[in-house]
Amino acid sequence: MSRATVSRVVNGSPTVAEHLQLAVMRAIATVGYVPNRAARQLMTGRSGVIALVTSIELDVDSQSLVRPHPQIYGDPFFGRIVDGVLGYLAPRRVHPLIMLAENALSRSAVLEQMRQHAVDGALVVSTDPADPLPAQLAEEELPAVFFAQPKPHLPFDYVDLAHQDGGRLVAERLIKLGRRRVAAISGPANLNASESRIDGFRNAMARHGVGYVAVAQGNFTQASGELAMRDLLLQEPDVDGVFAANDLMAVGALHVLAEQGRRVPEDVAVIGFDDSSAALAARPQLTTVRQPVEEMAARMARLLLERLDDPERRPQAELFDAELIVRSSA
């Protein structure tokens, strides 16, 4: 077959008939062919590598460029993003380079990798509205796609969840269960996703006549969920329903309620957010709002490859629906 057809198969193009793809792949396996990445980069101007960047300020040694940190890599949420990205990129022979932009030095390292075309673009998970990295990428017109809409609004592709709808689903579930003395555990106050989830919850409770919802702040860790739950029990000793803005904090709430002799869900219904592995490991298993993180991450990767193919197209947003997953805790 033609060189062009073989090239399209090798480069993962979906436009080649399946029987031709199979024939090329058999030939590749027979002869042990491996693409010459240096030659490919000269021809296409691409490295075949993209950066998966977690941009978050941490209280760490400022001289550290890229250092694994349990606060991030121990969170099941980040692992699900990696799974989604790998699942999309691997069949297309594109390789991710995982980078942590935790301070000015490591952010400069990300920008330098992109300027030198060591990576073709970046998939960015940024957790702080004050993060300077989005503006730096925009100023240099470097290709990037964001998990959640970047703040301030910048001309980037992004994927996000209808967070307020998720909070509304939680409120409607608790109202259906007859719970009206409700409280919530929020994430960091400056994080848009956390604020939107709690706002959606409060607004929906108000529509059902519940005028006050006690809120204690956490930071998306199990330990912070425990502290917040102790605070809420002091504020609202007769609480009968709790919404935690992620599953790890909900697990922390479960532990404190068990210590205090409160039965879940008989005495207190508890609902989390994300539908992570923590929700299934919890006892009782958590009712939670599903955030399709793997699908969202895969869509990020697709948007970035499309951006690299067509740098002039207008920025696109992909908003995913929230879904309530009912289990034993509520």
N, C-alpha and C positions, 0 to 999 in steps of 0.2 A: 504494500500500500504506500501511499505518498508520504514523504517526509513531514508534510504539514499535518496529516492525520496522526502520525506517530507523536509528533510534538504536542498536539492537543491532548492526547491521552496522557502523556508523561506529565503535562502541566495541569491535569485534573479538570479539563474542560468538560462540561456536561453535554456538549453538542455532538458527541461522537456516538454512533450506534453501539448498543451493548455488545453485539457479537464482535465488532471491531475492537472494542476496549479489551475484551477477553483475549483476543488473539494477540494484541500487543503485550498485554500483561504476561501471557505465557512465554512470549519471546524474551521479554525482559528477565523472567525467572530462569529461562534456559541458558542465556548467555551471561547472566550476572551483571547486567547493565546498571550503572550508577551514574546519574546526571553529574556533570562537572559544574559545581556550584559557582566557581570563579568565572567560567565561561558564560554561564547563564546570567550572572550579575552584569557582566560586560554587555551582553546583548539586550537585557531588559531594563537595566538600571535598578533592579531590585535585588535585595539580599536573600529573600525567602524567609526572613525572620521578622517577627513583630514583637514589640515590648508589651507585656502585661504588667501595668504599673499600679501599685497600691500607693496612693499619695496621702500620707497622714503624718502629722507632727507627733513625734514621740520624744520623751525625755531620755535621750540616749546620747552616747558619745558623738559629738558633732563631727569627728573625724571618720566615722563609719560610713562607707559608701553604700554598700548593700549587705545587710546583715539580717538573717532570719529572726523574726521576733514573735514570741508565742502569743502576744496580744492579738496579732493579726492571723498568723498561720495556724494557730490553734482554734480559730473560729470556724465552725462548719460552713458558715456563709461563704468565706473565701474559698474553701475547698470546692464548693459547688460551682463557683465561678470558673475555677481552673478546669473542672471536669467539662463544663459547657464549652469553653474555649478550645480545649484539646480535642473534644469530640468533633467539633466543626473543622478545625485546621488540619488534623492529622491526615484525613483522606485527601486533602489538597496539597500535601507535602509542604506546608508552611509551619514553621517552628516558632513557638513562643519563648521569649526571654523574660523571666520573671524578675521584676525590679521593685525595690521598695524606695519610694521617694519620701524620706522621713525628715529631711532637713535641707538647707540650701545646697550643701555639697552633693548630696545624692540626687537632688533635682537637676543640678547642673550636669551630672553624669547622664541622666536620661536625655536631656536636650542635646548633649554632645553626641550620644549614640545616634540620634536622629539626624543631626546636621551632617554627620559623616556617612550617612546611609548604611550604618551597620545594622540598623533596623529600618523597616519600611514605614512603620507607623506605630501608634500606641493605642492600646485599650486601657482606659484609665478608670480606676475606682478611687474616687476622691471623696473624703468624708467630712471635709471642713469647708464651709462657705468662704473662709478667709484664705484658703489654699491659693498660693500664687501660681501654681503650675498651669492651670487652665489659661490664664491670661498670658503666660509666657509662651505657651504653645500657639495661642492665637496670634500673638505679636509676630512670631516668626513664620506663621502660616504653615505649621507642621501638621501632617494628617493624624487625627486622633478621633476616637469614639469613646463616649463616656457612659458609665453605668450610673444612671440618674442625671437629670438635667444639671449642667454646670452652673454655678453661681459666681459672678453675675451672668446674665444671659449672654452667651457667646456663640459664634457661628460654627457649632460642632454638631455632628450626628450624636444621638444618645438614645438609650433605652431606659424605660422607667416603669413603675407600677402605679396603678390608681390607688395610692395609699389611703386617701380619705374614704374611698369605697370600702377598703378593708376594715377601717375603724367602724364604719356604719354596719357592716356585717356582724361584727362582734357585738355591738350594742343591740342589734335586733335579736341575736341569739340569746343574750342575757335577759332581755325583756320577755322573750318567749318562755324562758324558764322561770319567770316571775321574780327576777332579781332586780331590785331598785335601789338598794344601798350599795352602790358600786364605787369602785376606785380604779385607778390606773397607774401603771408604772411606765414612765416615758423614757426615751433614750436621751442623749445629749440635747440640750435646749437649742443649740445652734444648727442642728441637723434637720434639713427640710423633711426627710422621710419620717422622722420621729414626730415632728410637729404636726405633719399632715395626718398621721395615724390617730394621734390623740384628738386633733380637731374634729376629724370625722366621727370619732367615738362620742365626743361631747355633744356635737351638734345633733347626732341621731338620738342620744339619750334625752336631749332637750325636747326634741319633737315628740317624745313619749312622756313628757311631763316631769322628767328628772332634772331639776334645776341646778344641782351641784354634784360635781364629780371630784373627789379628792385625788390629787396627783402627787406622786413622789418620783423624783428623777433618778434614773440609773444611767449606766454607760454601756449597756448591751452585754454585760458580763453576768455570770451566775451570781457572783459575790455581790454585785451591785443590786441584783434583784432581791437578794436576801435582806440587805440593808433597807431597801425601799419598802419591802413588805413589813418589816418591823415598824417603820415609820408610819405606814398606813394603818396598822393595827392600833397605834396610839391615837391617830386622828379619827379613825372610824372603827371603834371596837366591834360594832355589830355588822361589819361589812359582809355582804353575801355574794358579791361578784367582783372579780379582778380581771382587768385587761392589762397584759404586759406587752410592750411594743416589740419584743422579740422573744423567741423560745427560751433562750438561755436565762433571761430574767424571769420568765414564767417558772422555769425549773427551780430557781432560787426561791420564788414565792411559795412553791409547793413544799419545799423543805421547811420553811419557817412555819407555815400553816400546820404541818404535821407535828412540829415541835410543840406548838401551842394547843394541840389536841383538836384542831379544826379539821373536820372531814371534808374531803374533796371528792365528788361535787356536792354532797348532801348539805353541808353547812356553807361552803364557799365554792362557787363555780370559778374556774380559772381558765383563761383563754390566752394563747400566745400569738406569735406572728412569725411567719417564714415557712413553716412546715419543714423544719430541718431535722436532722437525725436526732437531735436532742428531744424533739417532740415525741418520737417513737420510743426513745430510751426512758422517758419519764415514767413515774409511777404515781398516780394513774397516767396513762398516755394522754397527751395534750390535745384538746381541741385547739385549732390554730387556723390562721389565715395563710393560705398557700401563696407564696411568692415563687413563680416558676423560674428560679435563678438560673438553672442550667439552660433553659430555652432562651432566657434574656441574654446570657453570656454568648451563646451561639449566634444570636442575632447581632450582637455587637461585632463579633468577628466577621460576619457576613457583610455588615455595613462598612467595615473598614476595608475589606477587599474590594467592595464596589467603589468606595471612595478612591482607592489607589488606581482602579481602572478608569475612573471618570472624575478627575480632581475638580472639575468645574461645576458639577451638579450641586443643587441647593441642599443645605443640611436637612436631614430627615430625622423625625422622632418616631419611635415605636413604643406605644403605651400598652402595657399588658394589664389584663383584668385580674383582680383579686378573687380568691375562692375560699369559702369557709370549709374546713375539713373537720367534721365532727367526730370526736373520740370520747374518752371516758371522763375527762376533767370538767366538761360542761355540756 
